[in-house]
Amino acid sequence: MAEITLAELRDKIDAVDRELLELISARARYAQQVAEVKTTAGATDFYRPEREAQVMRTIMERNPGPLGDEEVARLFREIMSACLALEKPVSVAYLGPEGTFTQEAALKHFGHSAVTEPMAAIDEVFREVTAGAVSYGMVPVENSTEGVVNHTLDSFIDSSLKICGEVELRIHHNFLIGPNTREEKITRVYSHPQSLAQCRKWLDAHYPRIERIAVSSNAEAAKMVQGEWNSAAIAGDMAVKLYGLTKLREKIEDRPDNSTRFLVIGRDLVPPSGDDKTSVIVAVKNEPGALYNLLEPLRTHKIDMTRLETRPSAAGKWTYLFFIDFKGHYSDANVVAALDALKPRVSDLKLLGSYPRAVL
């Protein structure tokens, strides 16, 4: 059999590209028809978290290769994002400014056709979503190295918002300099306090004498370096592109598995997707065995708890709230039974939402 030539291979690729374009256009037209049906039915929110999670999982399960599952899923995420924008672009508030890991998480989850709006603080993200100014919000909740983000947990206590999804993002930090930086004269480094902590060992080994200055975000650190000659910043790849900086060193985080978990917040509960997590806040009675009373119904009904955090309660001194994450949807029979058994044992129980487990 004659060996195929480079020109013939390119012709085959061109033919496949034409087929892809036709299929993507067909998908987009169907998305427009979906929008028309939903509009006729009076729907105002076209994004369905459970439906998108199901589609993404199916794509990854059916992927024949040679591209990896996550790579294929990212491609489809952008196609789905663009098609959804034909119906109605998703607006997402996030902890800003531009170039933060929270914005990167928002784009990873919703795709680059989403409209992202930076906010100065986590409580502002909650306010924008509550007021209906945006469809959803994206907030950090925990880091694998530095632990929980207390401000996010506290914001849920008095909020009516629900958790609609989660995003897990690998965090890679870079040591960045600006166009005017004199590398041999660096005397200070700017970054968010958590990023400074996540790169402590690297800084101790390579720049033990420079001043470490904590700022509100890594993006703010990147902006500050632009106009200085003796400073550097620790930030991610988005900040590099956005603020025109240069990587002096990349991936300087002390732990290679450094990851942050983010939560998608919205105004409505999410139907089951088939692979979900549930989050609740529980106020316990101040009595012996309170923690056992809290956990025993979960064990009895075979609930797989994935996280337990405590926060001081405003109800009184030495009283606490428990934030609990577990596998399952609030409508699942065993979850319903567990929560029903738990309610008489606690002072208060608040459902924060059930949502698809992170796909990417």
C-alpha positions in Angstrom: 0.0 0.0 0.0 1.4 3.4 -1.0 2.4 5.6 1.9 0.2 8.6 2.4 1.8 12.0 1.5 1.8 15.1 3.6 -0.4 16.9 1.1 -3.0 14.1 1.3 -3.0 14.3 5.1 -3.6 18.0 4.9 -6.5 17.5 2.5 -8.0 15.0 5.0 -7.6 17.5 7.8 -9.2 20.2 5.7 -12.2 17.9 5.0 -12.6 17.1 8.7 -12.4 20.8 9.6 -15.3 21.4 7.1 -17.3 18.7 8.8 -16.5 20.1 12.2 -17.6 23.6 11.2 -20.9 22.2 9.8 -21.6 20.2 13.0 -20.7 23.1 15.3 -23.0 25.4 13.3 -25.8 22.8 13.5 -25.3 22.6 17.3 -25.5 26.4 17.5 -28.8 26.5 15.5 -30.3 23.9 17.9 -29.2 26.1 20.8 -31.1 29.0 19.2 -34.2 26.8 18.9 -33.9 25.8 22.5 -33.8 29.5 23.5 -37.0 30.1 21.5 -38.8 27.2 23.2 -37.6 28.4 26.7 -38.6 32.0 25.9 -42.1 30.8 24.8 -42.4 28.9 28.1 -41.4 32.0 30.1 -37.9 30.9 31.1 -35.4 33.6 32.0 -32.4 31.5 33.0 -31.0 29.3 30.2 -28.0 27.9 32.0 -28.6 24.5 33.6 -25.7 23.4 35.8 -26.9 19.8 36.1 -27.5 19.4 32.3 -24.0 20.8 31.5 -22.4 18.5 34.0 -24.2 15.5 32.5 -23.1 16.4 29.0 -19.4 16.9 30.0 -19.3 13.6 31.8 -20.8 11.8 28.8 -18.2 13.4 26.5 -15.4 12.3 28.7 -16.8 8.7 29.0 -17.2 8.4 25.2 -13.8 10.0 24.3 -12.0 7.5 22.0 -8.7 9.5 22.1 -5.9 10.2 21.3 -6.8 13.6 23.0 -7.1 13.2 26.8 -10.5 13.3 28.5 -9.9 16.7 30.1 -8.6 18.3 26.9 -11.7 17.1 25.0 -13.9 18.4 27.8 -12.3 21.8 27.7 -12.9 22.0 23.9 -16.6 21.1 24.4 -16.8 23.6 27.3 -16.0 26.4 24.9 -18.4 25.2 22.3 -21.2 24.9 24.9 -20.3 28.4 26.2 -20.5 30.0 22.8 -23.8 28.2 22.0 -25.3 29.3 25.4 -24.3 32.9 24.6 -26.5 32.7 21.5 -29.4 32.0 23.9 -28.3 34.4 26.7 -24.8 35.1 27.8 -24.1 34.0 31.4 -23.0 36.9 33.7 -20.7 36.0 36.5 -19.4 38.2 39.4 -16.1 37.1 40.8 -13.5 38.2 43.4 -11.4 40.6 41.4 -9.6 42.5 40.0 -9.0 41.1 36.5 -6.4 38.4 36.3 -7.1 36.6 39.6 -7.4 32.8 40.0 -11.1 33.3 40.8 -11.6 34.8 37.3 -9.7 31.9 35.8 -12.0 29.5 37.7 -15.1 31.3 36.4 -13.8 31.0 32.8 -12.9 27.4 33.3 -16.4 26.6 34.5 -18.5 28.8 32.2 -16.2 29.2 29.2 -14.8 32.3 27.6 -18.2 33.4 26.2 -19.4 34.2 29.7 -19.4 37.9 30.9 -17.3 38.2 34.0 -17.6 41.1 36.4 -14.8 41.7 39.0 -15.8 42.6 42.5 -13.6 44.1 45.3 -14.7 41.7 48.0 -16.4 38.3 48.5 -19.5 39.9 50.2 -19.9 42.2 47.1 -20.1 39.0 44.9 -22.9 37.8 47.2 -24.7 41.1 47.0 -24.5 41.3 43.2 -26.0 37.8 42.8 -28.7 38.5 45.4 -29.7 41.7 43.7 -30.0 39.9 40.3 -27.3 42.2 38.8 -25.5 39.0 37.6 -26.7 35.4 37.1 -24.0 33.7 39.2 -21.0 34.4 41.4 -17.6 32.6 41.8 -15.9 32.6 45.2 -12.9 30.7 46.7 -13.7 28.4 49.5 -10.6 26.3 50.3 -7.0 25.8 49.4 -5.2 22.5 49.7 -2.2 24.1 51.4 -3.7 27.0 53.4 -7.1 25.7 54.2 -10.6 27.2 54.3 -11.5 30.8 53.2 -13.4 31.9 56.3 -14.9 35.0 54.6 -16.8 32.8 52.1 -18.1 30.5 54.8 -19.3 33.5 56.9 -21.0 35.0 53.9 -23.3 32.0 53.6 -24.6 32.3 57.2 -27.1 35.2 56.5 -27.4 34.7 52.8 -30.3 33.1 50.9 -28.1 32.2 48.0 -27.5 28.5 47.0 -24.4 26.7 45.8 -24.9 25.7 42.2 -21.5 24.2 41.3 -17.9 23.7 42.3 -14.6 24.2 40.4 -11.2 22.7 41.3 -8.2 24.7 40.0 -4.6 23.7 40.1 -2.7 26.8 41.3 0.6 27.5 39.7 2.5 30.6 41.0 5.0 32.6 38.9 7.7 35.0 40.0 7.1 38.0 37.8 8.9 41.2 36.9 7.8 44.3 35.0 9.4 46.0 31.9 11.3 48.4 34.2 12.5 45.8 36.8 16.2 45.5 37.4 16.5 41.9 38.3 19.6 42.3 40.4 18.0 45.1 42.4 14.8 43.4 43.5 14.1 44.3 47.2 10.4 43.4 47.6 7.8 41.0 46.3 4.0 41.7 46.3 1.3 39.0 46.5 -1.8 37.9 48.2 -1.1 36.6 51.8 -2.1 33.0 50.8 0.2 33.0 47.8 3.1 34.3 49.9 2.4 31.4 52.3 2.2 28.9 49.4 5.6 29.9 48.1 7.3 30.4 51.5 10.0 27.8 51.0 10.9 28.9 47.5 11.3 32.5 48.6 13.4 31.4 51.6 15.7 29.5 49.3 16.0 32.1 46.4 15.1 35.5 47.9 15.5 35.2 51.7 16.2 39.0 52.2 13.6 40.7 50.1 10.5 42.2 51.8 7.3 40.2 51.4 4.4 42.6 51.0 0.8 41.3 51.3 -1.8 42.9 49.0 -5.5 42.3 48.3 -4.9 40.0 45.3 -2.3 38.6 43.0 -3.7 40.7 40.2 -3.2 43.9 42.3 0.4 42.7 42.9 0.9 42.4 39.1 -0.4 45.9 38.5 1.9 47.4 41.2 5.0 45.9 39.6 4.3 47.4 36.2 5.7 50.8 37.2 8.4 49.8 39.6 12.1 49.0 39.0 12.9 47.1 42.3 9.9 44.9 42.8 8.5 41.5 41.8 5.1 39.9 42.0 3.8 36.4 42.6 0.8 35.7 40.4 -0.7 33.3 37.8 -0.6 33.0 34.1 -3.7 35.3 33.5 -1.9 38.2 35.3 1.2 37.6 33.1 -0.8 38.2 29.9 -3.1 40.9 31.2 -0.4 43.1 32.7 2.5 42.5 30.3 4.9 40.9 32.8 7.7 38.5 32.4 8.1 35.2 34.1 11.5 35.1 35.9 10.6 31.7 37.4 7.4 29.6 37.0 5.6 27.1 39.2 7.3 28.2 42.4 4.6 26.9 44.7 6.0 24.7 47.5 3.6 21.9 46.8 3.1 20.6 43.3 -0.4 19.5 44.0 -1.5 23.0 45.2 -5.2 23.4 44.4 -8.0 25.7 45.2 -11.7 24.9 45.3 -14.2 27.5 44.2 -18.0 27.6 44.6 -20.6 28.8 42.1 -23.4 30.7 43.8 -26.8 31.4 42.5 -30.4 32.1 43.5 -32.0 28.7 42.9 -31.6 25.1 43.9 -30.2 22.7 41.3 -31.9 19.4 40.2 -29.8 16.2 40.5 -27.2 15.5 37.9 -26.4 11.9 38.9 -23.1 12.7 40.7 -23.7 15.5 43.2 -22.5 17.0 46.5 -24.6 18.7 49.2 -23.5 21.4 51.6 -25.3 22.4 54.8 -24.7 24.7 57.8 -25.6 23.2 61.2 -25.9 25.0 64.6 -25.4 22.5 67.4 -26.7 22.7 70.9 -24.1 23.4 73.6 -24.2 20.0 75.3 -22.1 16.9 75.8 -22.0 14.6 72.8 -23.1 17.4 70.4 -20.6 16.3 67.7 -21.6 12.7 68.0 -25.3 13.7 67.7 -24.4 15.6 64.6 -22.4 12.8 62.8 -24.3 9.7 63.9 -27.3 10.2 61.4 -24.8 10.5 58.5 -23.2 7.2 59.5 -26.5 5.5 60.0 -27.7 6.5 56.5 -24.4 5.8 54.8 -23.6 9.4 53.9 -20.1 10.0 52.7 -18.9 13.2 54.4 -16.2 15.0 52.4 -15.6 18.1 54.6 -16.3 19.4 58.1 -15.5 22.9 59.1 -16.3 24.9 62.2 -16.9 28.7 62.7 -17.8 30.7 65.8 -21.5 31.5 66.0 -22.9 35.0 66.6 -25.5 33.3 68.9 -23.2 33.3 71.9 -19.8 32.7 73.4 -18.3 29.3 72.8 -21.0 28.3 70.4 -20.2 27.1 66.9 -21.6 26.4 63.4 -20.6 23.4 61.4 -20.2 23.5 57.6 -20.6 20.0 56.2 -20.1 18.8 52.6 -21.1 15.2 51.7 -21.8 13.2 48.6 -25.3 12.9 47.3 -28.3 15.2 46.4 -30.7 16.7 48.8 -33.5 14.8 47.0 -31.8 11.3 47.4 -33.7 9.0 49.8 -30.8 8.4 52.1 -30.0 12.1 52.3 -33.6 13.0 53.0 -33.6 10.4 55.8 -30.3 11.6 57.3 -31.4 15.3 57.3 -34.8 14.4 58.8 -33.0 12.4 61.6 -30.5 15.3 62.1 -33.0 18.2 62.5 -34.3 17.3 66.0 -30.7 17.0 67.3 -29.5 20.5 66.3 -30.5 24.1 66.9 -30.7 24.9 63.2 -30.0 23.3 59.8 -29.6 25.3 56.6 -29.3 23.7 53.2 -26.8 25.6 51.1 -27.5 23.5 48.1 -26.8 20.4 46.1 -24.7 20.7 43.0 -22.7 18.6 40.4 -19.3 17.5 41.6 -16.5 19.2 39.7 -16.1 17.6 36.3 -12.8 19.4 35.3 
